[in-house]
Structure formats: structure tokens, C-alpha cells
Amino acid sequence: MRRSRAERPTLAQKKQIEAAGLNSRDWLVLIESVNQLYLVHKGTGESRTIKKKGEQE
């Protein structure tokens, strides 16, 4: 079951967000899939999808 609302990122998720060149303080995690994070910006509501790095493929 997927989350219905955005939540604060965990430490591991923060590292993934920072690796994508984003400020982890500004983003909330909407959905975490096996190889992607679906993010929502706190201020603007903009959504973005980033690929996880360092995961086994």
C-alpha cells in the first residue's frame, strides 16, 4: 500500500536526495519505490522523481 501523504525523509533518503543535487530540507517523500523516490517540494508543491543511486540493479 502506498502512502497517501508526504512524509519527512529518512537519513538514507536524505542522502539520496542530496546525491541528486537537491536540498533535503526542502523536499518531502511521497512514495518510495524499489529504484525511485517521488518527492514533493515543501514550499511550492512541485513534484519530482529521482532515481536511487547505489542500489543493486
Sine and cosine of phi, psi and omega as CSV:
sin_phi,cos_phi,sin_psi,cos_psi,sin_omega,cos_omega
0.00,0.00,0.70,-0.72,-0.02,-1.00
-1.00,0.04,0.37,-0.93,0.04,-1.00
-0.94,0.33,0.58,-0.82,0.01,-1.00
-0.99,-0.12,-0.17,0.99,0.04,-1.00
-0.60,-0.80,0.37,-0.93,-0.03,-1.00
-0.96,0.26,0.59,-0.81,-0.02,-1.00
-0.77,-0.63,0.33,-0.94,0.05,-1.00
-0.89,0.45,0.61,-0.79,-0.01,-1.00
-0.96,0.29,0.53,-0.85,0.11,-0.99
-0.97,0.24,0.12,-0.99,0.00,-1.00
-0.86,0.50,-0.69,0.72,0.01,-1.00
-0.90,0.44,-0.64,0.77,0.03,-1.00
-0.92,0.39,-0.60,0.80,0.04,-1.00
-0.87,0.50,-0.65,0.76,0.02,-1.00
-0.89,0.45,-0.63,0.77,0.03,-1.00
-0.91,0.40,-0.65,0.76,0.01,-1.00
-0.91,0.42,-0.70,0.72,0.03,-1.00
-0.90,0.45,-0.62,0.79,0.02,-1.00
-0.90,0.43,-0.43,0.90,0.03,-1.00
-1.00,0.10,0.02,1.00,0.05,-1.00
1.00,0.07,0.33,0.95,0.00,-1.00
-0.94,-0.35,0.37,-0.93,0.06,-1.00
-1.00,0.06,0.90,-0.44,-0.09,-1.00
-0.91,0.41,-0.34,0.94,0.03,-1.00
-0.95,0.31,-0.34,0.94,-0.08,-1.00
-0.99,-0.10,-0.08,1.00,-0.14,-0.99
-0.85,-0.53,0.57,-0.82,0.11,-0.99
-0.90,-0.43,0.51,-0.86,-0.01,-1.00
-1.00,-0.06,0.85,-0.52,0.03,-1.00
-1.00,0.02,-0.79,0.62,-0.01,-1.00
-0.64,-0.77,0.64,-0.76,0.12,-0.99
-0.88,-0.47,0.90,-0.43,0.07,-1.00
-0.98,-0.18,-0.10,-0.99,-0.06,-1.00
-0.88,0.47,-0.63,0.78,-0.07,-1.00
-0.79,-0.62,0.18,0.98,0.01,-1.00
-0.61,-0.79,0.42,-0.91,0.15,-0.99
-0.88,-0.47,0.76,-0.65,0.08,-1.00
-0.98,-0.20,0.89,-0.45,-0.14,-0.99
-0.92,-0.39,0.43,-0.90,0.10,-0.99
-0.76,-0.65,0.74,-0.67,0.01,-1.00
-0.96,0.27,0.70,-0.71,-0.05,-1.00
-0.89,0.45,-0.67,0.74,-0.12,-0.99
-0.99,0.10,-0.71,0.71,-0.14,-0.99
-0.98,-0.18,-0.34,0.94,-0.06,-1.00
0.99,0.13,0.07,1.00,0.03,-1.00
-0.89,0.45,0.65,-0.76,0.04,-1.00
-0.95,-0.31,0.50,-0.86,-0.03,-1.00
-0.50,-0.87,0.55,-0.83,0.06,-1.00
-0.91,-0.42,0.76,-0.65,0.06,-1.00
-0.83,-0.56,0.52,-0.85,0.05,-1.00
-1.00,0.06,0.63,-0.77,0.05,-1.00
-0.96,0.27,0.61,-0.79,0.05,-1.00
-0.93,-0.37,0.52,-0.86,0.04,-1.00
0.99,0.11,0.10,1.00,0.03,-1.00
-1.00,0.01,0.45,-0.89,0.08,-1.00
-0.95,0.30,0.66,-0.75,-0.03,-1.00
-0.89,-0.46,0.00,0.00,0.00,0.00
